[in-house]
Amino acid sequence: MTENLGELTITRELPGAPADAFEAYFEPERFVRFWGPVGTHVPLESVTIEAEEGGRYDSTMVIDATGEEYPLKAEIAEFRAGESFTMVEEGSGMRSTLTFSGLGEGGTRVVLHQTGVPEMFRGPEAEAGLNSSFDRLVEHLAGRG
């Protein structure tokens, strides 16, 4: 994985078609099943997702053990249905782009590329948290979560 100051890229393989993985990010009932690392949850009532450029991408992640809340308030800056989207977080200006492409035999490659990433979200712990969330997405797409 390549990591430059202020940037982070993670590439993962997912089961199923790109359109299904993409839709999981835009259907609140599915989104809450995988968003955030193990040991967290997102209350459905905290989710506002508007699948269009200029739309909202808001949610609140809650740490199960402590109840600490981490709100995400973002705007969708770019939206290509079934292919990619970019959200920009309010306050920090961090940009996160997820790109979905088909692999042979029904799989999907997803690439998460973030720019303007604060140092506290670039270390091994942050990367492990993102990968944990992707692990939960894999389980969801495979019908187990």
C-alpha positions in Angstrom: 0.0 0.0 0.0 1.2 3.5 -0.8 0.8 6.1 1.8 1.9 9.7 1.3 1.6 12.6 3.8 -2.0 13.4 3.9 -3.1 10.5 1.7 -4.3 7.0 2.2 -5.2 4.3 -0.3 -6.7 0.9 0.5 -7.7 -1.7 -2.2 -9.9 -4.6 -1.3 -11.7 -7.4 -3.2 -15.4 -8.0 -2.4 -17.8 -10.7 -3.3 -20.6 -10.0 -5.9 -21.1 -7.4 -8.6 -19.9 -3.8 -8.3 -23.4 -2.4 -8.4 -24.4 -4.4 -5.3 -21.3 -3.2 -3.4 -22.0 0.4 -4.5 -25.6 0.2 -3.5 -24.7 -1.0 0.0 -23.2 2.4 0.6 -26.4 4.2 -0.4 -29.1 2.1 1.3 -29.2 3.1 5.0 -30.5 -0.3 6.1 -27.5 -2.0 4.5 -25.0 0.8 5.3 -25.5 0.4 9.1 -24.6 -3.3 8.9 -21.0 -2.7 7.9 -20.0 1.0 8.5 -17.3 1.3 11.1 -14.9 -1.2 12.6 -15.9 -4.2 14.8 -17.0 -2.9 18.2 -19.0 0.0 16.7 -22.5 0.5 15.4 -24.4 3.2 13.5 -28.0 3.9 14.6 -30.2 3.9 11.5 -31.9 7.1 12.7 -28.5 8.9 12.4 -28.1 8.1 8.7 -28.9 10.6 5.9 -27.7 9.5 2.5 -28.7 11.4 -0.6 -27.4 9.6 -3.7 -26.5 12.6 -5.9 -23.9 15.3 -6.3 -24.4 17.8 -3.6 -26.3 15.3 -1.5 -25.7 14.6 2.2 -23.7 11.6 3.5 -24.2 11.8 7.3 -24.1 9.2 10.1 -23.0 8.7 13.6 -20.7 5.9 14.6 -21.1 4.8 18.3 -18.4 2.8 20.2 -20.2 -0.1 21.7 -18.2 -0.3 24.9 -18.3 3.4 25.8 -21.2 5.0 24.0 -18.8 7.6 22.5 -20.2 9.1 19.3 -18.3 10.1 16.2 -20.5 12.0 13.8 -19.7 12.1 10.1 -21.1 15.1 8.2 -20.2 15.1 4.5 -21.3 16.2 1.1 -21.2 14.1 -2.0 -18.9 16.0 -4.4 -18.9 13.4 -7.2 -21.4 10.7 -7.9 -21.3 8.1 -10.7 -24.0 5.5 -10.0 -22.6 2.0 -9.6 -19.0 3.1 -10.2 -17.7 5.7 -7.8 -18.4 8.5 -5.4 -16.5 11.2 -3.5 -17.5 12.7 -0.2 -16.0 15.7 1.5 -16.2 15.9 5.2 -17.3 19.1 6.8 -14.8 20.8 9.1 -11.7 18.8 8.0 -12.2 18.9 4.2 -11.0 15.3 4.0 -11.9 13.8 0.6 -12.8 10.1 0.4 -13.3 8.5 -3.0 -14.5 4.9 -3.4 -14.2 3.4 -6.9 -15.8 0.0 -7.7 -14.8 -2.2 -10.6 -15.7 -5.7 -11.7 -13.3 -8.6 -11.4 -13.8 -11.9 -13.2 -16.2 -14.4 -11.7 -18.5 -11.9 -10.1 -16.1 -10.2 -7.7 -15.5 -6.5 -7.2 -12.4 -4.5 -6.5 -13.0 -1.4 -4.4 -10.4 1.3 -4.0 -10.6 3.8 -1.2 -8.5 6.9 -1.8 -8.4 9.7 0.8 -6.7 13.0 0.6 -6.4 15.8 3.2 -6.2 13.0 5.8 -5.4 14.3 9.3 -2.4 12.5 10.8 -4.5 10.8 13.5 -6.4 9.0 10.7 -3.4 7.8 8.7 -1.6 5.4 11.2 -1.7 1.6 11.5 -4.7 1.8 13.9 -6.8 3.9 11.5 -5.9 1.6 8.6 -6.9 -1.4 10.7 -10.2 0.2 11.5 -10.9 0.9 7.8 -10.0 -2.7 7.0 -12.2 -4.0 9.8 -15.1 -2.1 8.2 -14.3 -3.6 4.8 -14.2 -7.1 6.5 -17.8 -6.4 7.7 -18.8 -5.3 4.2 -17.4 -8.6 2.8 -19.5 -10.5 5.3 -22.6 -8.4 4.5 -22.2 -8.9 0.7 -21.6 -12.6 1.2 -25.0 -12.8 3.0 -23.5 -13.4 6.5 -23.9 -9.9 8.0 
